[in-house]
Amino acid sequence: MGERKKYVLAGTGSRGLGMFAGPLLKDFTKYCELAAIFDANPERIKAANGLLGTNLKGYTDFDTMLKEVDPDAVIVTTRDDTHAQFIEKGLRAGKRVISEKPLCVNAEQARRILATAKQVRKNPKARCFVTHNMRYGMAVNEMKKVLASGAIGDLKHVQFQENLDRRHGADYFRRWHRLKRNSGGLLIHKASHHFDVLNYLVDDLPDELVAQGGLTLYGKNGPFRAKRCLECKHTSKCEFYVDMFQNERVRKLYREAEKADGYLRDGCVFDKEIDIEDQVGVLYTYQKGVKVVYNLVAFASYEGWVIQLEGTDGRLELHEVHDTSWLSANPTNQGASPNLGKRLHLYHKSKGYKEIAIPEGKGGHGGSDPQLRYDFFGRPFDSKPTDRMAPVEEAVQAVLIGHAANASLARGSKVVHVQDFLKRG
């Protein structure tokens, strides 16, 4: 089955175009043909073709696209809360579905997707995968190897600190992510990456969980507000002001699209309607006993994360500091600049300290995106899935942890059981 297969893209946002459409058209033509794109807003289809320099067939009705194009696979990069409907339709039509993370935004959607996947399981073509690209991270690959080697003994405890700085972190409060009904909050939209990679490393199912958190800097906490940065009168005193449309061609394309659906790319981070948390802590246990402490801050002084894996014989510790100048063309926090990069350390109780080299990765997300694209699009369609291509059953677990954390927060930080959310009707 080495012949080219037809793909369609649902969702014409920056991730859909940059991560999937552009590379499929340029780098993966041996096995892939991007046949059509879908978006509910015809102006965004027009803008997508303009940005790609193409004249792809565009559809504003997903069902019509499936019927007329009859693709082999559907790539879903629409708004998070709409993933489920397109995944289910794609599976029922007998298509391979490749969804951007997260799979969906709550347990109810997860149960529906799993039920649909079960209904079509006799059709080998109808399979769903989620592009959890953190599994492809160079450092994560090394951590997986060290764990498999037994170098730290039996894994007992995990700490994960996620720092989103005031450029990248703030951006989630400008866009549709700011409303939990759209994204599930950062506990699902953002943290699903982290929960998935912990599931991948620990190789177990999450069990008991409790969470605390809140909205403490953005939203109603702001000293002033406007509708959007582009029309704001407080730009001189707002540290979060950003011009997302410095390129006039891009500005024109986006402004035309805005007229059709009202979506703003530069909404005010102090909008009183924002209802997602900007800092949260989650404690949970895996079924075989591994304990996890997870913390996320969306207004940190620098960007990066710290992952600590503690075992019976030692500790594996990853420190990463990321440059976020890609977002606003401003330099990273000056105090963090000397520390940019990744460092992976192994501490053994008797053998001492060792620094583990991390291979250099090229391309998006530290080299993760190109590797992911190769697994999905750079091989024959019937190639055996790798263990980094997250199947729907594993992707569900990442969503469940975030959903359980949201449920714990909503219940006054009460303890909940993650797997229980798969059983509720």
C-alpha positions as CSV (number, residue, x, y, z in Angstrom):
1,M,0.0,0.0,0.0
2,G,2.8,2.4,-0.9
3,E,0.6,4.5,-3.1
4,R,-0.5,8.0,-2.3
5,K,-3.5,8.4,0.1
6,K,-5.9,11.2,0.2
7,Y,-6.1,13.4,3.2
8,V,-8.5,16.2,4.2
9,L,-7.9,18.8,6.8
10,A,-10.6,20.0,9.2
11,G,-9.7,23.3,10.7
12,T,-7.5,26.1,9.1
13,G,-5.9,27.6,12.2
14,S,-2.1,28.1,12.5
15,R,-1.5,24.6,13.8
16,G,-3.5,23.0,11.0
17,L,-1.7,24.9,8.3
18,G,1.8,25.0,9.8
19,M,2.0,21.6,11.3
20,F,0.0,19.6,8.7
21,A,-1.2,21.3,5.5
22,G,2.1,23.0,4.5
23,P,4.4,20.0,5.1
24,L,2.0,17.6,3.4
25,L,2.0,19.8,0.3
26,K,5.8,20.2,0.4
27,D,7.5,17.3,2.1
28,F,5.2,14.3,2.1
29,T,3.9,14.0,-1.4
30,K,5.3,10.5,-1.9
31,Y,2.6,9.0,0.3
32,C,0.1,11.8,0.8
33,E,-2.2,14.1,-1.2
34,L,-4.0,16.9,0.6
35,A,-7.2,16.9,-1.3
36,A,-9.4,19.4,0.5
37,I,-9.8,21.6,3.6
38,F,-12.8,22.3,5.8
39,D,-13.7,25.3,7.9
40,A,-17.1,26.6,9.0
41,N,-15.9,30.1,8.0
42,P,-15.5,30.5,4.2
43,E,-13.2,33.5,4.7
44,R,-10.8,31.3,6.7
45,I,-10.7,28.8,3.8
46,K,-9.9,31.7,1.6
47,A,-7.2,32.9,4.0
48,A,-5.7,29.4,4.3
49,N,-5.3,29.1,0.5
50,G,-3.8,32.5,0.5
51,L,-1.2,31.6,3.2
52,L,-0.5,28.3,1.6
53,G,-0.3,29.7,-1.9
54,T,-2.8,27.0,-3.1
55,N,-6.2,26.7,-4.5
56,L,-7.4,23.7,-2.5
57,K,-11.1,22.7,-2.7
58,G,-12.7,24.2,0.4
59,Y,-15.8,23.0,2.2
60,T,-17.9,24.6,4.9
61,D,-19.9,21.3,5.4
62,F,-17.8,18.4,6.8
63,D,-20.3,15.7,5.8
64,T,-20.3,17.0,2.2
65,M,-16.5,16.9,2.1
66,L,-16.4,13.3,3.3
67,K,-18.9,12.2,0.7
68,E,-17.5,14.1,-2.3
69,V,-13.8,13.6,-1.6
70,D,-14.0,10.2,0.0
71,P,-10.6,10.6,1.7
72,D,-8.5,7.8,3.3
73,A,-7.7,10.0,6.3
74,V,-9.0,13.0,8.2
75,I,-6.8,15.4,10.1
76,V,-8.7,17.3,12.8
77,T,-7.3,20.6,14.0
78,T,-10.5,22.5,14.8
79,R,-11.3,24.1,18.1
80,D,-10.8,21.6,20.9
81,D,-14.5,21.3,21.9
82,T,-15.4,20.3,18.3
83,H,-12.8,17.5,17.9
84,A,-15.2,14.9,19.1
85,Q,-17.9,15.4,16.4
86,F,-15.4,15.3,13.6
87,I,-13.6,12.3,15.0
88,E,-16.8,10.3,15.4
89,K,-18.0,11.2,11.9
90,G,-14.6,10.2,10.4
91,L,-14.6,6.9,12.2
92,R,-18.1,6.1,11.2
93,A,-17.2,6.8,7.6
94,G,-14.4,4.2,7.9
95,K,-11.5,6.7,7.8
96,R,-8.3,7.0,9.7
97,V,-8.6,10.0,12.0
98,I,-5.5,12.0,13.1
99,S,-6.5,14.5,15.7
100,E,-4.4,17.3,17.2
101,K,-4.2,17.2,21.0
102,P,-6.3,17.1,23.1
103,L,-8.5,14.4,21.8
104,C,-11.5,16.2,23.3
105,V,-12.4,18.5,26.3
106,N,-14.3,16.3,28.8
107,A,-15.1,12.8,29.8
108,E,-18.5,12.8,28.2
109,Q,-16.9,13.4,24.8
110,A,-14.2,10.8,25.6
111,R,-16.9,8.2,26.3
112,R,-18.6,8.9,23.0
113,I,-15.4,8.7,21.0
114,L,-14.5,5.4,22.7
115,A,-18.0,4.0,22.0
116,T,-17.7,5.0,18.3
117,A,-14.3,3.4,18.1
118,K,-15.6,0.2,19.5
119,Q,-18.6,0.2,17.1
120,V,-16.2,0.4,14.1
121,R,-13.4,-1.8,15.3
122,K,-14.1,-4.5,12.8
123,N,-13.0,-2.1,10.1
124,P,-9.2,-1.9,10.2
125,K,-9.2,1.4,8.3
126,A,-11.2,3.2,11.0
127,R,-8.6,4.1,13.6
128,C,-8.0,7.2,15.6
129,F,-4.6,8.6,16.7
130,V,-3.7,11.8,18.6
131,T,-0.6,13.8,17.8
132,H,0.9,14.0,21.3
133,N,4.2,15.4,20.1
134,M,5.8,15.6,23.5
135,R,6.3,11.8,23.1
136,Y,8.7,12.7,20.3
137,G,10.8,15.0,22.5
138,M,14.5,14.3,22.4
139,A,14.7,14.5,26.2
140,V,11.6,12.3,26.7
141,N,13.2,9.7,24.4
142,E,16.3,9.6,26.6
143,M,14.2,9.4,29.8
144,K,12.3,6.5,28.4
145,K,15.6,4.7,27.7
146,V,16.9,5.4,31.2
147,L,13.7,4.1,32.8
148,A,13.8,1.0,30.7
149,S,17.4,0.3,31.7
150,G,16.5,0.2,35.4
151,A,19.1,2.9,36.2
152,I,16.9,4.4,38.9
153,G,15.3,1.2,40.1
154,D,11.5,1.0,40.6
155,L,9.8,4.4,39.9
156,K,8.0,5.7,42.9
157,H,7.5,9.4,42.6
158,V,7.1,12.1,39.9
159,Q,7.2,15.9,40.0
160,F,6.3,18.0,37.0
161,Q,6.6,21.8,37.1
162,E,5.3,23.6,34.0
163,N,6.2,27.3,33.6
164,L,4.4,29.2,30.9
165,D,5.9,32.7,30.7
166,R,4.1,36.0,30.4
167,R,4.3,35.8,26.6
168,H,3.3,32.3,25.8
169,G,1.2,31.8,28.9
170,A,-0.7,35.0,28.3
171,D,-1.5,34.0,24.7
172,Y,-3.9,31.3,26.0
173,F,-5.9,34.1,27.6
174,R,-6.2,36.1,24.4
175,R,-7.8,33.4,22.3
176,W,-10.6,30.9,22.4
177,H,-8.7,28.8,25.0
178,R,-9.7,31.4,27.6
179,L,-13.2,29.8,28.0
180,K,-13.3,26.4,29.6
181,R,-16.2,25.3,27.4
182,N,-14.0,25.7,24.4
183,S,-10.8,24.1,25.6
184,G,-11.4,22.3,28.9
185,G,-9.0,24.9,30.4
186,L,-5.2,24.6,30.5
187,L,-5.6,21.3,32.5
188,I,-6.8,19.7,29.3
189,H,-5.7,21.9,26.4
190,K,-2.1,22.3,27.6
191,A,-1.6,19.7,30.4
192,S,-2.9,16.8,28.4
193,H,0.5,16.8,26.7
194,H,2.1,16.4,30.1
195,F,-0.3,13.9,31.5
196,D,0.1,11.8,28.3
197,V,3.9,11.8,28.5
198,L,3.7,10.8,32.2
199,N,1.3,8.0,31.3
200,Y,3.8,7.0,28.6
201,L,6.8,7.0,30.9
202,V,5.1,5.4,33.9
203,D,3.2,2.9,31.7
204,D,0.1,2.7,34.0
205,L,-3.4,4.1,34.4
206,P,-4.1,7.1,36.7
207,D,-6.3,6.5,39.7
208,E,-7.0,8.8,42.7
209,L,-6.6,12.6,42.2
210,V,-7.1,16.0,43.9
211,A,-6.5,19.5,42.6
212,Q,-6.3,23.1,43.7
213,G,-6.0,26.2,41.6
214,G,-7.6,29.4,40.3
215,L,-7.5,32.5,38.2
216,T,-5.2,34.9,40.0
217,L,-3.5,37.3,37.5
218,Y,-5.5,37.4,34.2
219,G,-9.3,38.0,33.7
220,K,-11.1,40.0,36.3
221,N,-7.8,40.5,38.2
222,G,-6.5,43.1,35.7
223,P,-6.3,46.8,36.5
224,F,-7.9,47.8,33.1
225,R,-9.2,46.1,30.1
226,A,-10.3,46.6,26.5
227,K,-11.9,44.4,23.8
228,R,-8.6,43.6,22.1
229,C,-5.0,44.8,21.8
230,L,-5.5,46.3,18.4
231,E,-8.1,48.8,19.8
232,C,-6.7,49.3,23.3
233,K,-6.1,52.7,24.9
234,H,-3.8,51.2,27.6
235,T,-1.0,49.9,25.3
236,S,1.7,52.1,26.9
237,K,1.2,50.6,30.4
238,C,0.1,47.1,29.6
239,E,2.9,44.5,29.7
240,F,0.6,42.1,27.8
241,Y,0.1,44.3,24.8
242,V,1.1,42.6,21.5
243,D,0.6,43.4,17.8
244,M,-0.3,40.0,16.3
245,F,-0.7,41.5,12.8
246,Q,2.6,43.3,12.0
247,N,2.6,41.7,8.6
248,E,0.1,43.6,6.5
249,R,-0.9,40.7,4.3
250,V,-1.6,38.5,7.3
251,R,-3.5,41.3,8.9
252,K,-5.8,41.7,5.9
253,L,-6.5,38.0,5.7
254,Y,-7.3,37.7,9.4
255,R,-9.4,40.9,9.5
256,E,-11.6,39.6,6.7
257,A,-12.1,36.3,8.5
258,E,-12.9,38.1,11.7
259,K,-15.8,39.8,10.0
260,A,-17.4,36.5,9.2
261,D,-17.2,34.8,12.7
262,G,-16.1,37.4,15.2
263,Y,-13.1,35.5,16.5
264,L,-10.4,37.7,17.8
265,R,-6.7,36.6,17.8
266,D,-5.7,39.4,20.2
267,G,-8.4,39.5,22.8
268,C,-7.7,41.3,26.1
269,V,-6.1,39.0,28.7
270,F,-8.1,40.9,31.4
271,D,-11.5,40.1,29.9
272,K,-13.9,39.4,32.7
273,E,-15.4,36.4,30.9
274,I,-12.2,34.4,31.2
275,D,-13.0,31.4,33.4
276,I,-9.9,29.1,33.0
277,E,-7.2,28.8,35.8
278,D,-3.8,30.4,35.4
279,Q,-2.2,28.4,38.2
280,V,-3.1,24.9,39.3
281,G,-1.7,22.0,41.3
282,V,-2.7,18.4,40.8
283,L,-1.8,15.4,43.1
284,Y,-2.6,11.9,41.7
285,T,-1.7,8.3,42.0
286,Y,-1.2,5.6,39.4
287,Q,-2.9,2.2,40.0
288,K,0.4,0.5,40.7
289,G,1.3,3.2,43.3
290,V,3.5,5.8,41.6
291,K,2.7,9.3,43.1
292,V,2.6,12.4,40.9
293,V,2.8,16.1,41.9
294,Y,2.0,18.3,38.9
295,N,2.0,22.1,38.9
296,L,1.3,24.7,36.2
297,V,1.8,28.4,36.2
298,A,0.7,30.5,33.2
299,F,2.4,33.8,34.3
300,A,5.9,32.6,35.1
301,S,9.0,34.7,34.8
302,Y,10.6,32.3,32.4
303,E,9.3,29.4,30.2
304,G,10.2,25.8,30.7
305,W,9.7,22.8,32.8
306,V,11.2,20.5,35.4
307,I,10.5,16.8,35.5
308,Q,11.8,14.7,38.3
309,L,11.5,10.9,38.4
310,E,12.4,9.4,41.7
311,G,13.1,5.7,42.0
312,T,14.3,3.2,44.6
313,D,17.9,3.6,43.3
314,G,18.1,7.1,42.1
315,R,16.6,10.2,40.4
316,L,16.3,11.3,36.8
317,E,15.8,15.0,36.5
318,L,15.1,17.1,33.4
319,H,15.4,20.9,33.3
320,E,14.4,22.9,30.3
321,V,14.3,26.7,29.7
322,H,12.6,27.8,26.5
323,D,12.9,30.9,24.4
324,T,9.5,32.4,23.5
325,S,10.7,35.2,21.3
326,W,8.9,33.4,18.4
327,L,5.7,34.7,19.8
328,S,6.3,38.4,20.0
329,A,9.8,38.9,18.5
330,N,10.9,40.1,22.0
331,P,14.0,38.6,23.7
332,T,13.4,36.0,26.4
333,N,13.6,37.0,30.0
334,Q,17.1,38.4,30.4
335,G,17.7,36.6,33.6
336,A,16.8,33.3,32.0
337,S,18.9,33.7,28.8
338,P,22.1,32.1,30.1
339,N,20.1,29.0,31.1
340,L,18.3,28.4,27.8
341,G,18.4,24.7,26.8
342,K,17.9,21.3,28.2
343,R,19.8,19.4,30.9
344,L,19.1,15.8,31.9
345,H,20.8,14.5,35.0
346,L,20.9,11.0,36.6
347,Y,21.6,10.8,40.3
348,H,22.3,7.2,41.5
349,K,22.4,6.4,45.2
350,S,25.8,4.6,44.9
351,K,27.3,5.6,41.5
352,G,26.8,9.3,41.9
353,Y,26.0,12.0,39.4
354,K,25.9,11.7,35.6
355,E,24.8,14.1,32.9
356,I,23.0,12.4,30.0
357,A,23.5,13.9,26.6
358,I,20.3,15.0,24.8
359,P,20.5,14.9,20.9
360,E,19.9,18.1,19.2
361,G,16.5,18.3,17.4
362,K,15.6,20.5,14.4
363,G,12.2,21.8,13.7
364,G,9.1,22.7,15.7
365,H,8.8,21.9,19.3
366,G,12.5,21.1,19.6
367,G,12.5,18.6,16.8
368,S,9.4,16.7,17.9
369,D,7.1,17.9,15.1
370,P,9.3,16.6,12.2
371,Q,9.6,13.2,13.8
372,L,5.9,13.0,14.4
373,R,5.1,13.9,10.8
374,Y,7.5,11.2,9.6
375,D,5.7,8.5,11.6
376,F,2.3,9.6,10.3
377,F,3.0,10.8,6.8
378,G,6.5,9.7,5.8
379,R,5.8,6.0,5.7
380,P,3.4,3.8,3.7
381,F,-0.2,4.1,5.0
382,D,-0.3,0.5,6.3
383,S,3.0,0.8,8.2
384,K,2.8,-0.6,11.8
385,P,2.1,2.3,14.2
386,T,5.0,3.2,16.5
387,D,4.5,3.4,20.3
388,R,4.7,7.2,20.0
389,M,1.6,7.4,17.8
390,A,-0.9,7.7,20.6
391,P,-4.0,5.6,19.9
392,V,-7.4,6.8,21.0
393,E,-7.4,4.6,24.2
394,E,-4.2,6.2,25.4
395,A,-5.2,9.7,24.4
396,V,-8.4,9.3,26.4
397,Q,-6.4,8.8,29.6
398,A,-4.6,12.2,29.1
399,V,-8.0,13.9,28.9
400,L,-9.4,12.0,31.8
401,I,-6.7,13.3,34.2
402,G,-7.5,16.9,33.1
403,H,-11.2,16.3,33.4
404,A,-10.8,14.7,36.9
405,A,-8.7,17.7,38.0
406,N,-11.4,20.1,36.7
407,A,-14.0,18.1,38.6
408,S,-12.0,18.2,41.8
409,L,-11.6,22.0,41.5
410,A,-15.4,22.4,40.9
411,R,-16.1,20.3,44.0
412,G,-13.9,22.3,46.3
413,S,-10.8,20.2,45.8
414,K,-12.4,16.9,46.8
415,V,-10.7,13.6,46.0
416,V,-12.0,12.0,42.8
417,H,-11.2,8.7,41.0
418,V,-10.0,9.2,37.4
419,Q,-11.3,5.9,35.9
420,D,-14.8,6.5,37.4
421,F,-15.3,9.2,34.6
422,L,-15.3,6.5,32.0
423,K,-18.2,4.7,33.6
424,R,-20.7,7.5,34.0
425,G,-23.5,7.8,31.5
